[in-house]
Amino acid sequence: MRIINDLKIWEELRNTVYSSDSLGFVPTMGALHKGHLSLVHRSVTENDFTVVSIFLNPTQFDNADDLHEYPDTIVSDRSRLKKAGVDVLLCPDYDQLYPDNYTYKISETEFSKQLCGKHRPGHFDGVLTVVLKLINLVKPRRAYFGEKDHQQLKLVSGMVKAFFLDTEIVPCKTVREIDGLADSSRNSRLTPNNRKKAPLFYSILNMDLSPDKVIEKLQSAGFKVEYVEDIGNRRYGAVYLGEVRLIDNVYH
């Protein structure tokens, strides 16, 4: 596995060694878990080459404390990606990805204003901007995104179509622990007691009740509820356990 920090070096390799039409891409912010690795394994299976990026993107954080508390597991991340068969690990820094210092950005004006976007102003501007930059740099045939972040998945898919990008966005099912909790980098920040309680989020979200009744049950179980909303055939939810924010969605 090549580890590349310099985007100019990557561009040279992309045009020579990795010029295959079958190039898969998994963008991440690190702190990899089984959900990330499921995307990686699918890419490795479906493509000649797989590129994974690790870049902790500051423009999508509306809370500076949340950014600073994001887990740093780069050593174990590298080991797991190498074992998974990744060809290139791309690790650019802020100055390379944002030579304009984020004066240019991508904004979606409808769905990004709902759910997480309503409670985290500017979040999806940062997500869409960095994903567009990375797709333009990697030029993958396929890029893999998890359904746990379903709003993000829909917005990225919409952006790719809107800007005629020659990349297929491949949705991948949410990976869960045995108790139902969706895998997330934030789970490691849960206290032992809250980790035991956390699976109730998924369980209650699945109940055949109105969103208001689901909110009542979550609050009674000790969650601070940010939102529970039904849109289309999905029920979306975001809650806090202590200082840790959890999101999930289910078919409804």
N, C-alpha and C positions, 0 to 999 in steps of 0.2 A: 504494500500500500504506500503510495506516494503521499507525503504531507506537504502541501503547497501553501505558502503564506503570501507569495508575490503574484498578483493577478496577471502581470505581464508574462511571467513564466507559464502560468496556466494557459493563457491565450495561445502561446506558442505550441504547447503540448496538445491543446484542443484541436488545433489545425493540422496536427501531424499524427501523433500516437493515438489520440482518442477521437479521431475524425469519423468514426463509425456512425451510421444513421441510428444505431441501436444503443443510445446512451440514456441511462436512467439517472435521476437526480432526486435526492432527499435533503431538503433544507432543514436545519435544526438550529437550536440555540444551545446545544449541549445538554449536560445532565441527562444523558440518554437512559431510557427505560425500555421495557419490553414492547411498548407501543411503537417507539421509534424503530426498534430493531425489526419489528414486523414489516415496516415499510422498507427497510433496507433489504431484508431477505426477499421480499417480493421483487424489488428492483434487480437484485443480483440474479434472480431466477429468470426474469423476463428480458434482460438486456445483455449485450456484449460487455458493456462497461457500466460501472456505477460510481457516481460522484456524490459524496455527502459533504455538506457545508456545516461548519460550526461557527456561528457568529451571534453573539449576544447583542441583539438589535435595540439600542437605547431609544429609538424613535417611536417604538410601540408601547413604551411604558409611561403611563400617566402618573405613576407613583414612584418617586426616586428610591424610596426604601425597598419597594418590591424589586427593583432592578439590582440594588446592592445585595439583597438577600438571595438572589438567584443562585442555586448551587453551582459550584465550580468543580467538575469531575473530569477535567480534560485528560488526565492520565489514563483513567479507566475507560473513558470514552474511546480513546485511540485504540486501546487493546481490544475492546469489543468490536469495533468496526473492522479492524484488521482480521480478527477471527471470523467475522461474517463474510469476508471476501470482497470488501470494498476496494476499488482500484485507486481512487483519489479522495483524500480528505482535504477540503479547501477551507483555509482558516484566514480570511482577510481581516484587516483591521478597519476601524471606522474611517480613517482618512482615505483609504483606498475605495471603500464603497460609497462614501459621501464626500467626494472632492468639492462638491458645492455646499457642504455643511447643511444639507437638508433644506436648501432654499427652493428646490423643486420637489414636488410630491404628487402622488396619485391619490385622488379622492373619489369615493363612490358616494352618491348623494341620497340613497334610499335605504337599502337593507343595512348598511353600515351604521345607520343612526338608531337602529333598534337593538334590543337585547344587550350584549356586551358593549356595543358602541354607544348606547345611550348612557351607560354608567361609566364609560372610560373614554372621554372625549379625545379624539385624535388617534386612538389605538389602531384602528384599521387603516388610517392613512399611512402609518408607519409600517404595518404589515404589508400592505399592497405595494408600497414603494420599494421595500427591500426585496420582496419576492420578484417584482419586475426586474430590478437590477440583477439579481442572481440568475434568473432565467435568461436574460440577455447575455450574461457572461458565460454561463455553462452551455447554453443552447442544447438542452436535452430533448430527446424525442418524447420522453415521458417524465413527469414529475409526480411524486407520491405524497399524498396528504391524508391524515387520519380523520375519520368521521367524528371523533370525540370533539374536535374543534369544528363543528359542522357549519357554523356561521362563517368562519374563516374559509373553509372549503368551498362554500357557495360563492363567496366574494372573489376568491382567487380564480375559480372556474369562470365566473362572469367577466373578470378582467382579461383573462386570456382570450376569450371569445371577442370581447369588445375591441381589443387591440390587434386581433388577427395574428396572435403568436403561434408559431408552428410547434407547439408543445401540447401533448395530451395530459390533462390533469387526471390522475388515477386515484379515485377514492378508496380508502382501506378501512375495514371495520375497526371499531373501537376494541382495544385489548383491555381486558378486565382481570382483576385479581379473582381468586376463587369466591370471595365474599361479594363480588359485584362491583367493587370500587374501580372506576376507570383509572388506568395507569396515567400518572402525571408526574412531572418533575416536582410539583409542589407537595406531593404526598409525603416526601421525606421530611418536610417541615412540620408535619402533624405531631402533636404530643401523643404518647401511647394511648391515653384515654380517648382522645379525639380520633385517632386512627381506628379504634374499635367502633366508634360511633359513625364514622364516615360512610360505610356501606348503606346506611339507612337513607342517604340521599338518593341513590339509584333506586332503592326499593320503593320509597314513597313516590318518587317521580313516575314510577310505572303504574301506580294505582289508578283505577278507573274512577277518578274523581275530577271535579272542576279544578282549574288552576288555583282558585281561592281556597278550596278545601285542602289542596296539596300544600299550599303555603302555611295554612294553619297547622297541619300535621308536622311539617318541618320545624316550625317555630316551637311546637310543643316538645319536639325531640331535641331541642337545644341548638338548632341552626339559626343563624341570622340570614334571612332570605333577601337577596338582591332582586331577583325576579324569577317567576315561573310563568311561561307564556306558551300558548299553542299557536304555531304558524304552519299552515299546510298540514302535512301528516307527521309533523315533529312537535314534540314537547321539549322546550328548552328550559334549563334552569341554571341559576348561579347562586351559591350560598357561601357563607363564611363559617368556618369552625375556628374559633379563636381569631388569629390574624391571617389564617390561610384561606384563600379564595379557591373554591372548587366549582367547575362547570361540568355539565353533562347534558345529554339529550337522548331521547328515546322515540321510537315510532309510537304514534298515538292515533 
